[in-house]
């Protein structure tokens, strides 16, 4: 079983953009539930290994 992991990739301090890296078998499912893209496109319609502007919600 492959674990799903997430890690903050943004340097320590204040900034305008934060980067969170995720990998694992549940990544797409989790992001489809919590990631809201600026253009409102759902996560499952995106490509892997790309940067996307948006925010995370509970």
C-alpha positions as CSV (number, residue, x, y, z in Angstrom):
1,X,0.0,0.0,0.0
2,X,1.4,3.4,-1.0
3,X,1.1,6.2,1.5
4,X,-0.2,9.6,0.5
5,X,2.0,12.4,1.8
6,X,2.0,16.2,1.7
7,X,4.8,18.7,2.4
8,X,5.1,22.4,2.4
9,X,7.7,23.5,-0.3
10,X,7.5,27.2,0.3
11,X,10.6,28.7,2.1
12,X,10.1,29.9,5.7
13,X,8.8,33.5,6.0
14,X,6.1,35.6,4.5
15,X,5.2,35.4,0.8
16,X,2.4,35.8,-1.7
17,X,2.2,32.2,-2.8
18,X,2.5,29.0,-0.9
19,X,3.5,25.6,-2.4
20,X,2.3,22.3,-1.1
21,X,3.6,19.1,-2.8
22,X,1.6,15.9,-2.6
23,X,2.2,12.3,-3.8
24,X,0.5,8.9,-3.3
25,X,-2.5,6.9,-4.3
26,X,-5.1,9.2,-2.7
27,X,-3.6,12.5,-4.0
28,X,-6.2,13.1,-6.8
29,X,-9.1,12.2,-4.5
30,X,-8.0,14.5,-1.7
31,X,-7.2,17.5,-4.0
32,X,-10.6,17.1,-5.8
33,X,-12.2,17.6,-2.4
34,X,-10.1,20.5,-1.0
35,X,-8.5,22.4,-3.9
36,X,-10.4,25.2,-5.5
37,X,-8.7,26.4,-8.7
38,X,-8.8,30.1,-9.6
39,X,-10.6,29.1,-12.9
40,X,-12.9,26.7,-11.0
41,X,-11.7,23.7,-13.0
42,X,-11.9,20.5,-10.9
43,X,-8.7,18.7,-10.0
44,X,-9.5,15.5,-11.8
45,X,-9.5,17.5,-15.1
46,X,-5.8,18.6,-14.5
47,X,-2.5,17.2,-15.6
48,X,0.2,15.9,-13.2
49,X,3.5,17.6,-12.7
50,X,2.1,21.1,-13.3
51,X,1.6,24.3,-11.1
52,X,-2.0,25.5,-10.6
53,X,-3.2,28.7,-8.9
54,X,-5.9,28.3,-6.4
55,X,-6.6,27.7,-2.7
56,X,-7.3,24.9,-0.2
57,X,-10.6,24.8,1.7
58,X,-11.9,22.6,4.5
